[in-house]
Amino acid sequence: MQATAYTYDPETRTGQVLLDDGTPVPFDAPAFDKGGLRLLRPGQRVRIEVESRDGEDTARHITLITLQTF
């Protein structure tokens, strides 16, 4: 899935992305670390892997965030 970086805190390595429909989805440090990134700037296109919590599509959890490559 693709998204756009929205916020990023380099101290905690956490932030939010915006899905293409404008929905903000937070990510945590383990998801950021798994992607191998060192920095993330707002506006960058990213690739994310998401799993649903409790089987509900509205309770999304990002498990990986990395740069989108073509």
N, C-alpha and C positions, 0 to 999 in steps of 0.2 A: 504494500500500500504506500502511496506517496502522500506527503504533507509539506507544509511550510513551517520552518522554525519561527517561533513567535517570541518566546522568552528563553533565556539561558543564564544561569548563575554559575560562574566558573568555580566559586568556592565550594558549593555543594554538588556541582555537576548535575543539577536538576533544571527542569524548565517545562515549557509547553510547546506543542506544535498545533497548527491549525489544519484540520482536514479541509479538503476542497469545498465542502459545504459550509465552512466557517466554524465548525465545532472545535473548541479547544480541548486538547487531550494532554494531560501531564505525563512526564516521564521522570523516572528516578535515576539515581547514580548507576545502579547495576545495568540498566538498559543503555545508558550512555557509554559506560565502560566496555560493554560487550561489542559496541560498534567500532571501537578503536579510534575514536575521534579525540582530538586535543582541544578543540574549540568549536563553537557553533555560533553563527551570527544570525540575527533576525533577518528573515527574508530568504534564507537559503532553502533550496528544495532538498528534502530528505526522504529516505526510504525508511519505513517503519514496519516492524512486525508486531502484531497486536493479538492478544488473546482476550476472550470475554471472561469476565468474572461472574460466577454464579449462573453461567449460561445465558445471561442477558446481554444483548447487543449494546445496550446503553451503558453498561459498566465495563468499559474498555480499559485494558492495561497494556502499555507499550513494553515489550520485552527486548526490543532492539531498535536503535536509531543509528543510522549511518547516512553518508552523503548519497544522493541520487546520482547514479552514473548512467550514461546512455550507451 
